[in-house]
Amino acid sequence: MVCTGGPLLLRSWSQQIKQLARDFNIEVIWVTSGAISSAYEHLKPILNSSLNDKKALRLSEKQALSAIGQPMVMDIYNMALQAEGLRGAQILLTYDDLANLKRRNNLTNTLLTLLKWGVVPILNENDTVATDEIKFGDNDSLSARVAIHTKADRLVVLTDVAGLFTANPNENSKAELIPTLDKVTKKHLQKPELRRGSNRGTGGMYSKLLAAQMASNKGIETFLVKGDSPSVLINLAKGIRVGTRIKA
C-alpha cells in the first residue's frame, strides 16, 4: 500500500494490525511503496527545475529519490506502530532475492523470526537498485510473491477505490462493484482503463488483478479493498463483505 493518507492513515492501520493480532491471532506482513513519491514531494521545492515533471525523471534521479524516500517512509511507519506499542522492521527486496532459493529461504526465516518477536515486517521493492521495478513494475506483484513464498492465508491489496468495478466509476455512474470473482481471466485484464495509475501508484487496477491472479492460482484468497475505509482490515477478519474478493 502507498502512503497516500499520511500519518493518520498509517496510525489507523497500526491500530488495526494490533487488534488483528490480539483478537484474531492474525500475523501481518506489510508491503508498501511510496519512497520515490515521498522524496519527490519533499525535495521538489528546493531542487532544480529538472524535477518539475515527475514522468521525465531519469533513472538515476528515481534511484536517488528512492534512497532518500525509503527512510522517510519507514519513519512514518515506525511512529505509527510505536504509538500502538508495536515496532516495524524494514526489508528491501528485488525480484532476484525471491528468485534465488538461498536468499528466498533466508527471507522466509527472517520474516518468521520477526513475526515470532511480534515485530511487523514492512517490505518494499528496493527501487535504488531494482531498475525493472521502476521501469515496468510495482509492489502489487511483490506482495503476491511474498504471500506465495510465505504460504499466507490471505492477500489484501489496499487501493484508493472500493474494489473492482464493472467499469471505471469515475467515468461511468452506472459502474457497479464486483463483490466476488471466481478467478481473474484474460477478459478482465484486457480493459485499457485498468492500466491507469495514480499520483503515487504506477500499476493501476491492472497490476492488482495480476497480483490477485498470481496469488489465487497458488491457493491464496485475495481481497481488493479501499485502504482508507474505516476498520477495513478488522471487517475482513470478521468476515464482513468488503471490496472485491477473488477466490483461491
C-alpha positions in Angstrom: 0.0 0.0 0.0 1.2 3.5 -0.8 1.4 6.2 1.9 -1.2 8.5 0.3 -3.2 9.0 3.5 -0.2 10.2 5.6 0.5 9.6 9.3 -3.2 9.5 10.3 -4.0 6.6 7.9 -0.8 4.7 9.0 -1.9 5.2 12.6 -5.3 3.7 11.7 -3.6 0.7 10.0 -1.3 0.2 13.0 -4.3 0.1 15.4 -5.9 -2.5 13.2 -2.7 -4.6 13.0 -2.6 -4.6 16.8 -6.2 -5.6 17.0 -5.7 -8.4 14.4 -3.0 -9.9 16.5 -4.8 -9.5 19.8 -8.4 -10.5 18.8 -7.9 -12.8 15.8 -4.4 -14.2 16.1 -3.6 -12.8 12.7 0.0 -12.0 11.8 0.6 -9.3 9.2 3.4 -8.9 6.7 3.1 -5.5 5.2 4.2 -4.5 1.6 4.4 -0.8 1.0 5.5 1.7 -1.7 5.8 5.5 -1.8 9.6 6.0 -1.4 10.1 7.9 -4.6 6.9 9.9 -4.3 7.7 10.9 -0.7 11.1 12.1 -1.6 9.9 13.8 -4.7 7.2 15.8 -2.9 9.7 16.8 -0.2 12.5 17.9 -2.4 10.8 19.3 -5.4 10.5 22.9 -3.9 14.2 23.1 -3.2 15.8 21.2 -6.2 16.3 22.3 -9.7 13.6 22.6 -12.3 14.5 19.2 -13.8 12.3 17.7 -11.1 9.2 19.6 -12.2 7.9 16.8 -14.3 7.9 13.5 -12.4 7.4 11.4 -15.5 10.5 12.9 -17.1 12.8 11.9 -14.3 15.9 10.0 -15.3 16.5 6.5 -13.9 19.4 7.8 -11.7 17.2 10.5 -10.3 14.5 8.0 -9.4 17.0 5.8 -7.8 18.4 8.7 -5.8 14.9 9.8 -4.7 14.2 6.2 -3.6 17.3 6.2 -1.4 16.1 9.4 0.2 12.5 8.4 0.5 12.9 4.9 1.9 13.9 6.0 5.4 11.3 8.8 5.3 8.5 6.2 4.7 9.9 3.9 7.4 10.0 6.8 9.9 6.3 7.4 9.4 5.5 3.7 9.8 7.6 3.4 12.9 6.0 6.4 14.5 2.5 5.0 13.8 3.5 1.5 15.0 5.3 2.7 18.2 2.2 4.7 19.1 0.4 1.4 19.4 3.3 -0.3 21.3 4.5 -2.1 18.1 7.7 -2.0 16.2 8.4 -2.3 12.5 11.3 -3.8 10.5 12.3 -2.7 7.1 13.1 -5.3 4.4 14.1 -4.0 0.9 13.8 -6.6 -1.9 14.5 -7.2 -5.5 12.9 -9.9 -7.6 16.3 -11.6 -7.7 16.0 -12.1 -3.9 12.8 -14.1 -4.4 14.2 -16.0 -7.4 17.3 -17.2 -5.6 16.5 -20.2 -3.5 19.0 -19.5 -0.8 18.1 -15.8 -0.4 14.4 -16.7 -0.5 14.8 -19.1 2.3 16.8 -16.5 4.3 14.0 -14.1 3.7 11.4 -16.6 5.0 13.4 -17.3 8.1 13.8 -13.6 8.8 10.1 -13.0 8.4 9.2 -15.9 10.7 11.6 -14.6 13.3 10.2 -11.1 13.2 6.7 -12.4 13.5 7.7 -14.6 16.4 9.1 -11.5 18.1 5.9 -9.5 17.5 7.6 -7.2 15.0 5.8 -6.1 11.9 7.8 -6.7 8.7 7.5 -3.8 6.2 8.6 -4.8 2.8 9.4 -2.6 -0.2 10.9 -3.1 -3.6 14.5 -1.8 -3.5 14.0 0.9 -6.1 17.5 2.2 -5.6 18.9 -0.9 -7.4 15.8 -2.6 -8.9 15.6 -0.9 -12.3 13.0 -3.3 -13.6 10.5 -2.2 -10.9 11.0 1.4 -11.6 10.6 1.0 -15.4 7.9 -1.7 -15.6 6.6 -3.0 -12.3 5.1 -2.3 -9.0 4.8 -3.7 -5.5 1.5 -5.5 -6.2 3.4 -8.3 -7.8 5.9 -8.3 -5.0 3.1 -8.6 -2.4 1.7 -11.6 -4.3 5.1 -13.3 -4.5 5.8 -12.7 -0.8 2.3 -14.1 0.0 3.1 -17.2 -2.0 6.6 -17.8 -0.6 5.4 -17.4 3.0 2.3 -19.5 2.4 0.0 -16.8 3.5 -3.7 -17.5 4.1 -4.8 -14.3 2.5 -3.6 -11.4 0.4 -5.2 -8.0 1.0 -4.4 -5.2 -1.6 -5.3 -1.8 -0.3 -6.2 0.6 -3.1 -7.8 4.1 -3.5 -11.0 2.6 -4.8 -13.7 0.3 -3.3 -12.6 -2.7 -5.3 -13.1 -3.9 -8.9 -16.0 -2.4 -10.8 -17.8 -3.3 -14.0 -16.5 0.0 -15.4 -14.5 3.0 -14.3 -16.6 4.5 -11.5 -15.1 7.9 -12.1 -16.3 8.0 -15.7 -19.4 5.8 -15.6 -22.1 6.5 -12.9 -23.6 3.1 -13.6 -20.5 1.2 -12.7 -21.1 -1.5 -10.1 -18.8 -3.1 -7.6 -18.0 -6.7 -8.3 -18.2 -8.3 -4.8 -16.8 -11.7 -5.8 -14.7 -13.0 -8.6 -14.1 -16.7 -9.2 -10.9 -16.0 -11.0 -9.1 -13.3 -12.9 -9.3 -14.0 -16.6 -7.8 -12.6 -19.7 -11.0 -10.7 -20.4 -10.6 -8.8 -17.1 -7.0 -7.9 -17.9 -7.8 -6.6 -21.4 -9.7 -3.5 -20.2 -7.4 -0.5 -21.1 -8.7 1.7 -18.2 -7.3 -0.8 -15.7 -3.7 0.3 -16.5 -4.2 3.9 -15.3 -2.1 4.5 -12.3 -2.4 7.3 -9.7 -0.1 10.1 -8.5 1.7 7.5 -6.2 1.0 4.2 -7.8 2.1 3.0 -11.2 0.2 -0.2 -12.0 -3.4 0.8 -11.6 -6.0 -1.9 -11.1 -4.3 -4.0 -13.8 -1.3 -4.7 -11.6 -3.6 -5.5 -8.7 -5.6 -8.0 -10.7 -2.3 -9.6 -11.9 -1.2 -10.0 -8.3 -4.6 -11.5 -7.4 -4.3 -13.9 -10.3 -0.9 -14.9 -9.2 -2.0 -15.5 -5.6 -5.3 -17.2 -6.4 -3.5 -19.6 -8.7 -1.4 -20.7 -5.7 -4.4 -21.2 -3.5 -4.4 -17.7 -1.7 -7.6 -15.8 -1.4 -7.2 -12.1 -2.4 -9.2 -9.0 -1.5 -9.1 -5.7 -3.3 -10.3 -3.0 -0.8 -10.3 0.7 -0.2 -7.4 1.3 2.1 -8.8 4.3 4.0 -12.2 2.7 4.7 -12.8 2.7 8.5 -11.6 -0.6 10.1 -11.3 -2.3 6.7 -8.8 -4.9 7.9 -10.9 -5.7 11.0 -14.0 -6.0 8.9 -12.3 -8.5 6.7 -11.2 -10.5 9.7 -14.8 -10.5 10.9 -16.0 -11.9 7.6 -17.8 -8.7 6.7 -18.1 -8.3 2.9 -15.7 -5.6 1.8 -14.4 -4.7 -1.6 -13.8 -7.4 -4.2 -12.9 -11.0 -3.2 -11.0 -13.1 -5.6 -11.4 -16.8 -4.7 -8.4 -19.0 -4.2 
